Amino acid sequence: MAATASPAPELRRKQLRERLRILGFLSPWLVGFSVFFGYPLIATGYFSFMHYNQIEQPTFVGLRNWTYVLTQMPLFGPALWNTLWLVVVMVALRVVFGLGIGLLITKVKSGAGFFRTAFYLPYLAPPVAATVAFVFLLNPSTGPVNEILGALGIPAPEWFNDPTWAKPSLVLLSLWGIGDLMVIFMAALLDVPKEQYEAAELDGAGAWSKFRYVTWPAITPIVLFAVVTGVVQTMQYYTQALVAGKLASGVSIGPGSVIQPGYPDHSTLTVPQLVYSLGFQNFNTGAACALSLVLFVIAMAVTTLLMRKRAGLLPADD
């Protein structure tokens, strides 16, 4: 009896073609990940152990950059505190405010389109232009906000010129551009089945009970998404704080000028600003890379903690 041909080679060729097809579909992401994340991360780790001023050849210095960043850099503590303060306060208020605006607009009987547009348009403003406008509005001497507060007999803060009010002013700026979260929460709220609200009303549930037992379990995945993305974005907070501090200080910015971030009294200094100052103003690329990795590790730790706690936020599967 003639021996039948083994199907193993044909099966292996089929599996190989299937894997190549999958890699072909994944190749845009793999190339983008390697070029824009993998290589920069490896290069950052490499230069964090080097003395490199972007001109001369890098020389190995061991843990000197890490020691300088973690124990000797005088502004690392204030910058880290400001960044974490913004992460906690700004992210929490943006989520609460965005959810609140979304709830209000979904309940409006008429004119919802107008209010939706009015709240979303500020988000489209470029960050620098929005910050310039906000610094003008909150100018302690000529700003209209302080003039209105003075006319009402309310003590007017110094806003961006006061170390106590500088970070809350940045929070107000972020709440002004809340349109992105508003749209996301509105989509989640409109996706909640109306039948569940009707069943809750038949059981005699009030507005708070319907939000707690119907709305919140349905939107908790979106809340978690908003919190995680907000933490990552705020860890990279740079442009608004730098522009606001520089405009409030009154120092003119011209060709060749060196911007010292953190005005007033380092109250708006964030870790990304410190990275820029180290790497592109002081040409200490090694220390800048070490500080970038510290920020990366902190952001990853906070994100991992939030994702591990998701079981307490997300509704249990039946």
C-alpha positions as semicolon CSV with decimal commas, in nm:
position;residue;x (nm);y (nm);z (nm)
1;M;0,000;0,000;0,000
2;A;0,143;0,335;-0,103
3;A;0,227;0,570;0,182
4;T;0,019;0,887;0,193
5;A;0,203;1,221;0,178
6;S;0,248;1,390;0,513
7;P;0,034;1,705;0,549
8;A;0,286;1,862;0,787
9;P;0,480;2,072;0,525
10;E;0,161;2,211;0,375
11;L;0,027;2,293;0,722
12;R;0,348;2,470;0,815
13;R;0,336;2,675;0,493
14;K;-0,024;2,773;0,566
15;Q;0,065;2,878;0,920
16;L;0,362;3,079;0,789
17;R;0,143;3,261;0,537
18;E;-0,109;3,337;0,811
19;R;0,162;3,479;1,040
20;L;0,306;3,690;0,759
21;R;-0,042;3,824;0,685
22;I;-0,089;3,918;1,050
23;L;0,253;4,086;1,059
24;G;0,162;4,277;0,746
25;F;-0,147;4,419;0,913
26;L;0,051;4,496;1,230
27;S;0,351;4,647;1,048
28;P;0,232;5,014;1,057
29;W;0,188;4,994;1,434
30;L;0,512;4,799;1,483
31;V;0,712;5,052;1,279
32;G;0,552;5,348;1,459
33;F;0,606;5,189;1,800
34;S;0,970;5,108;1,725
35;V;1,058;5,446;1,575
36;F;0,863;5,678;1,802
37;F;0,868;5,489;2,133
38;G;1,104;5,193;2,144
39;Y;1,415;5,361;2,000
40;P;1,371;5,690;2,195
41;L;1,323;5,496;2,518
42;I;1,637;5,290;2,462
43;A;1,835;5,599;2,360
44;T;1,713;5,786;2,669
45;G;1,828;5,500;2,891
46;Y;2,165;5,494;2,716
47;F;2,231;5,869;2,747
48;S;2,118;5,871;3,112
49;F;2,449;5,702;3,194
50;M;2,653;5,937;2,977
51;H;2,793;6,287;2,998
52;Y;2,665;6,442;2,676
53;N;2,630;6,808;2,579
54;Q;2,500;6,746;2,222
55;I;2,832;6,861;2,077
56;E;3,110;6,634;2,204
57;Q;3,106;6,258;2,203
58;P;2,919;6,105;2,501
59;T;3,135;5,963;2,780
60;F;3,024;5,705;3,034
61;V;2,977;5,845;3,387
62;G;2,784;5,564;3,554
63;L;2,516;5,672;3,800
64;R;2,638;6,031;3,826
65;N;2,340;6,174;3,637
66;W;2,094;5,974;3,846
67;T;2,262;6,083;4,168
68;Y;2,247;6,445;4,060
69;V;1,880;6,428;3,963
70;L;1,759;6,241;4,271
71;T;1,974;6,396;4,544
72;Q;2,149;6,712;4,427
73;M;1,914;6,893;4,187
74;P;1,760;7,178;4,393
75;L;1,449;7,222;4,176
76;F;1,356;6,855;4,140
77;G;1,146;6,855;4,459
78;P;0,937;7,164;4,373
79;A;0,889;7,048;4,012
80;L;0,778;6,701;4,120
81;W;0,542;6,845;4,383
82;N;0,385;7,085;4,130
83;T;0,342;6,805;3,876
84;L;0,179;6,568;4,125
85;W;-0,042;6,850;4,259
86;L;-0,166;6,919;3,908
87;V;-0,221;6,548;3,847
88;V;-0,439;6,510;4,157
89;V;-0,632;6,839;4,149
90;M;-0,655;6,909;3,776
91;V;-0,748;6,556;3,670
92;A;-1,008;6,517;3,947
93;L;-1,174;6,852;3,876
94;R;-1,169;6,800;3,500
95;V;-1,343;6,464;3,536
96;V;-1,603;6,601;3,779
97;F;-1,662;6,917;3,577
98;G;-1,676;6,735;3,242
99;L;-1,921;6,479;3,380
100;G;-2,134;6,751;3,535
101;I;-2,153;6,951;3,212
102;G;-2,233;6,635;3,019
103;L;-2,516;6,550;3,259
104;L;-2,661;6,900;3,234
105;I;-2,656;6,913;2,854
106;T;-2,814;6,568;2,818
107;K;-3,102;6,688;3,039
108;V;-3,161;7,013;2,848
109;K;-3,489;7,005;2,657
110;S;-3,404;7,274;2,403
111;G;-3,086;7,450;2,298
112;A;-2,862;7,150;2,369
113;G;-2,676;7,206;2,042
114;F;-2,592;7,564;2,135
115;F;-2,460;7,471;2,480
116;R;-2,268;7,176;2,340
117;T;-2,098;7,403;2,087
118;A;-2,033;7,677;2,344
119;F;-1,857;7,439;2,581
120;Y;-1,663;7,258;2,308
121;L;-1,527;7,559;2,119
122;P;-1,272;7,663;2,389
123;Y;-1,112;7,318;2,358
124;L;-1,033;7,396;1,992
125;A;-0,829;7,704;2,081
126;P;-0,451;7,653;2,047
127;P;-0,288;7,609;2,392
128;V;-0,064;7,915;2,357
129;A;-0,346;8,142;2,239
130;A;-0,579;8,018;2,514
131;T;-0,311;8,076;2,778
132;V;-0,238;8,428;2,651
133;A;-0,609;8,512;2,665
134;F;-0,642;8,370;3,016
135;V;-0,340;8,562;3,147
136;F;-0,497;8,879;3,006
137;L;-0,833;8,805;3,168
138;L;-0,669;8,733;3,505
139;N;-0,421;9,021;3,495
140;P;-0,422;9,158;3,852
141;S;-0,394;9,521;3,735
142;T;-0,592;9,551;3,413
143;G;-0,778;9,221;3,379
144;P;-1,159;9,233;3,358
145;V;-1,199;8,952;3,611
146;N;-1,032;9,148;3,892
147;E;-1,221;9,463;3,791
148;I;-1,550;9,277;3,830
149;L;-1,443;9,129;4,163
150;G;-1,336;9,473;4,285
151;A;-1,670;9,623;4,183
152;L;-1,845;9,352;4,385
153;G;-1,626;9,419;4,688
154;I;-1,453;9,079;4,666
155;P;-1,075;9,071;4,732
156;A;-0,906;9,009;4,398
157;P;-0,624;8,749;4,388
158;E;-0,297;8,805;4,208
159;W;-0,362;8,489;4,003
160;F;-0,053;8,401;3,796
161;N;0,160;8,652;3,990
162;D;0,094;8,484;4,327
163;P;0,263;8,149;4,409
164;T;-0,049;8,046;4,603
165;W;-0,287;8,115;4,314
166;A;-0,067;8,023;4,015
167;K;-0,152;7,651;4,007
168;P;-0,527;7,707;4,074
169;S;-0,519;7,953;3,782
170;L;-0,381;7,678;3,559
171;V;-0,661;7,452;3,680
172;L;-0,917;7,718;3,582
173;L;-0,756;7,734;3,239
174;S;-0,790;7,357;3,199
175;L;-1,155;7,367;3,309
176;W;-1,225;7,635;3,051
177;G;-1,119;7,387;2,779
178;I;-1,326;7,097;2,913
179;G;-1,497;7,030;2,578
180;D;-1,311;6,705;2,506
181;L;-1,425;6,531;2,824
182;M;-1,773;6,677;2,792
183;V;-1,821;6,512;2,452
184;I;-1,685;6,178;2,576
185;F;-1,911;6,177;2,881
186;M;-2,213;6,284;2,678
187;A;-2,163;5,988;2,444
188;A;-2,139;5,754;2,744
189;L;-2,447;5,904;2,914
190;L;-2,659;5,881;2,599
191;D;-2,556;5,517;2,565
192;V;-2,712;5,418;2,900
193;P;-3,028;5,211;2,826
194;K;-3,342;5,413;2,896
195;E;-3,518;5,097;3,010
196;Q;-3,298;5,090;3,319
197;Y;-3,405;5,444;3,412
198;E;-3,771;5,351;3,362
199;A;-3,730;5,044;3,582
200;A;-3,561;5,254;3,851
201;E;-3,846;5,507;3,841
202;L;-4,101;5,227;3,885
203;D;-3,908;5,123;4,197
204;G;-3,935;5,478;4,329
205;A;-3,572;5,579;4,274
206;G;-3,489;5,947;4,288
207;A;-3,236;6,143;4,085
208;W;-2,941;6,049;4,309
209;S;-3,039;5,681;4,325
210;K;-3,071;5,662;3,946
211;F;-2,726;5,818;3,906
212;R;-2,570;5,591;4,166
213;Y;-2,723;5,260;4,063
214;V;-2,788;5,310;3,691
215;T;-2,570;5,586;3,544
216;W;-2,248;5,533;3,740
217;P;-2,210;5,156;3,678
218;A;-2,266;5,216;3,306
219;I;-2,010;5,497;3,266
220;T;-1,734;5,380;3,503
221;P;-1,522;5,242;3,214
222;I;-1,533;5,588;3,053
223;V;-1,448;5,754;3,386
224;L;-1,149;5,522;3,422
225;F;-1,040;5,607;3,066
226;A;-1,069;5,980;3,141
227;V;-0,867;5,947;3,461
228;V;-0,586;5,739;3,306
229;T;-0,549;5,960;2,997
230;G;-0,572;6,271;3,215
231;V;-0,290;6,147;3,439
232;V;-0,067;6,073;3,140
233;Q;-0,137;6,412;2,980
234;T;-0,086;6,607;3,303
235;M;0,243;6,430;3,369
236;Q;0,357;6,593;3,043
237;Y;0,214;6,937;3,132
238;Y;0,445;7,194;2,978
239;T;0,314;7,459;2,736
240;Q;0,045;7,633;2,940
241;A;0,253;7,657;3,258
242;L;0,557;7,791;3,069
243;V;0,362;8,050;2,869
244;A;0,154;8,166;3,166
245;G;0,458;8,208;3,389
246;K;0,655;8,393;3,126
247;L;0,371;8,631;3,037
248;A;0,288;8,700;3,401
249;S;0,653;8,778;3,478
250;G;0,651;9,058;3,221
251;V;0,988;8,957;3,074
252;S;0,996;9,005;2,699
253;I;1,080;8,704;2,487
254;G;1,303;8,774;2,190
255;P;1,565;8,604;1,973
256;G;1,834;8,443;2,185
257;S;1,647;8,495;2,512
258;V;1,664;8,217;2,769
259;I;1,334;8,134;2,938
260;Q;1,364;8,041;3,304
261;P;1,044;7,851;3,380
262;G;0,851;7,840;3,706
263;Y;0,739;8,199;3,769
264;P;0,636;8,296;4,030
265;D;0,876;8,143;4,281
266;H;0,889;7,808;4,096
267;S;0,516;7,756;4,164
268;T;0,442;7,668;3,800
269;L;0,760;7,465;3,739
270;T;0,680;7,112;3,621
271;V;0,907;6,816;3,556
272;P;0,878;6,845;3,172
273;Q;0,990;7,209;3,197
274;L;1,286;7,100;3,406
275;V;1,373;6,836;3,146
276;Y;1,370;7,103;2,873
277;S;1,579;7,340;3,083
278;L;1,840;7,073;3,153
279;G;1,862;6,939;2,800
280;F;1,828;7,246;2,578
281;Q;1,930;7,540;2,796
282;N;2,205;7,388;3,010
283;F;2,300;7,121;2,749
284;N;2,309;6,854;3,019
285;T;2,148;6,584;2,807
286;G;2,249;6,301;3,041
287;A;2,071;6,449;3,342
288;A;1,771;6,540;3,125
289;C;1,743;6,180;3,009
290;A;1,767;6,050;3,366
291;L;1,494;6,293;3,475
292;S;1,279;6,186;3,179
293;L;1,306;5,825;3,289
294;V;1,212;5,919;3,646
295;L;0,900;6,089;3,510
296;F;0,828;5,787;3,291
297;V;0,855;5,548;3,585
298;I;0,626;5,763;3,800
299;A;0,367;5,788;3,522
300;M;0,381;5,413;3,464
301;A;0,347;5,344;3,837
302;V;0,043;5,570;3,873
303;T;-0,118;5,427;3,560
304;T;-0,054;5,071;3,674
305;L;-0,204;5,148;4,015
306;L;-0,516;5,291;3,851
307;M;-0,550;4,992;3,621
308;R;-0,508;4,748;3,910
309;K;-0,782;4,931;4,099
310;R;-1,018;4,911;3,802
311;A;-1,186;4,604;3,955
312;G;-1,324;4,829;4,226
313;L;-1,458;5,078;3,972
314;L;-1,585;4,864;3,690
315;P;-1,912;4,676;3,736
316;A;-1,876;4,303;3,789
317;D;-1,961;4,075;3,500
318;D;-2,265;3,856;3,542
